[in-house]
Amino acid sequence: MPVWLREHSWRQTGSAVYLSVPLRGVRVTPANIFCSDQYLKVSVPPFLFEAFLYAPIDDINSTAKIGNGIIFFTLYKKEEAMWDSLTLASDNKEKLQYLRQDALRKAHEKAKAETEAKKVTKQEHKKYALEATMKLEEAERKRIEDLKEKEQQKVTKELELWKKQQKDAEKQERVQKELLHQEVGQLKEKGKEKMNKSRIPNEGTSKTRLKPTEGHGSYCMFSENLKEEQLPAPRSAATIKINFTSRVFPTPLRESRIAEEEEWLRKQAEARRTVSADMSELEDLKEEERNPDWLKDKGNKMFAMGNYLGAVNAYNLAMRLNSKLPLLYLNRAACHLKLRNFHKAIKDSSKALELLMPPVPDNENARVKAYVRRGTAFCQLELYTEGLQDYEAALRIDPKNKTIEKDAEKIRHLIQGSTQDS
């Protein structure tokens, strides 16, 4: 049986009613209070307070303050007037029951309308996010096409310039050949002039001397000059053999660590085989869509727009291409926190911390985020001890971070409260 609370005090003005209900020794939350336009109820087992108000109130703007064992209500009247009493003076139980059920019915209808409104708003937000994503993708595609067109124009100009250079080179070579032929012709003419000058003193003897003999070619002064030139003998052919040490690494063999290098090469070969096997399924993707960094940036944009599932898909594809980037797991953990996939968030944060080893100053910020996100997931699963350990680990890395210190203090209070309750 509930214990009805009769002790209360109230006062009023023309526009508001101020009601004070004492509730000592119990813990009151907003969930224990129900208020409609003409019905007020406070249910904190085993105590119960119920009031059928004298006139309608503005239940949306009315407030309730809880503290020091007292609930203080500020109820704003819909119409300015002075009430004769706080509640209706009626002994008709059926009328009171009707008013109670009517208030509950109105509350349910109001909650249903708010749920529908939230659903419509959520659908509109999803639609807006999808349209914004499509616009971004269209802008990115247009930017890439413009880059391709610019590169094509650049290559075309370079090709035309090369063709022009080739034509100029051919033209210059043709001019050089013509000059060479002219020089050869001039040399031949000079040779003929010398022959004519030597033939003038003794024409008869020169004729018999210059007559060609059988089995020989015709006499030529130019060819004779060529024979008199002393040309060097051609070089003898030979082969020079050069042997190089077969090495993958640039270090000399005396300074290398063969065992570690072979192990590294084996791991690289396995990674290439894995990537090649996965890439066979991704042949339909564009070249930029096979870049893990591009996919990471795309996932970050989707996360900023609230499209957490799309961001997870982008990070998943990037991990298939390169599973050794800790930021991919760190960002996917943030998405899982938003989607309330707390176990997956813990797994991704742990994998990011594993890849961020050894700890160095350059990865301090990433390690702090990994500890905080894993600690948040633990706390959402009510594993406050594990969550506090992660927050303290983050504080050891960044002791000046006031936000992390404040959250860690809240977790300590929660742990103390749960210990006292048990």
Buried (B, 14 or more C-beta within 10 A) or exposed (E): EEEEBEEBEBEBEEEBBEBBBEBEEEEBEEEBBBBBBBBBBBBBEEBBBBBBBBBEBEBEEBEBEBEEEBBBBEBBBEEEEEEEEBBBEEEEEEEBEEBBEBBBEBBEEEEEEEEEEEEEEEEEEEEEBEEBBEEBEEEBEEEEEEEEEEEEEEEEEEEEEEEEEEEEEEEEEEEEEEEEEEEEEEEEEEBEEEBEEEBEEEEEEBEEEEEEEEEEEEEEBEEEEEEEEEEEEEEEEEEEEEEEEEEEEEEEEEEBEEEEBEEEEEEEEEEEEEBEEEEEEEEEBEEEBBBBBBBBBBBBBBBEBBBBEBBBBBBEBBBBBBBEBBBBBBBBBBBBBBBEBBEBBBBBBBBBBEBBEEEEEEBBEBBBBBBBBBBBBBBBBEBBEBBBBBBBBBBEBBEEBEEBBEBBEEBBEBBEEEEEEE
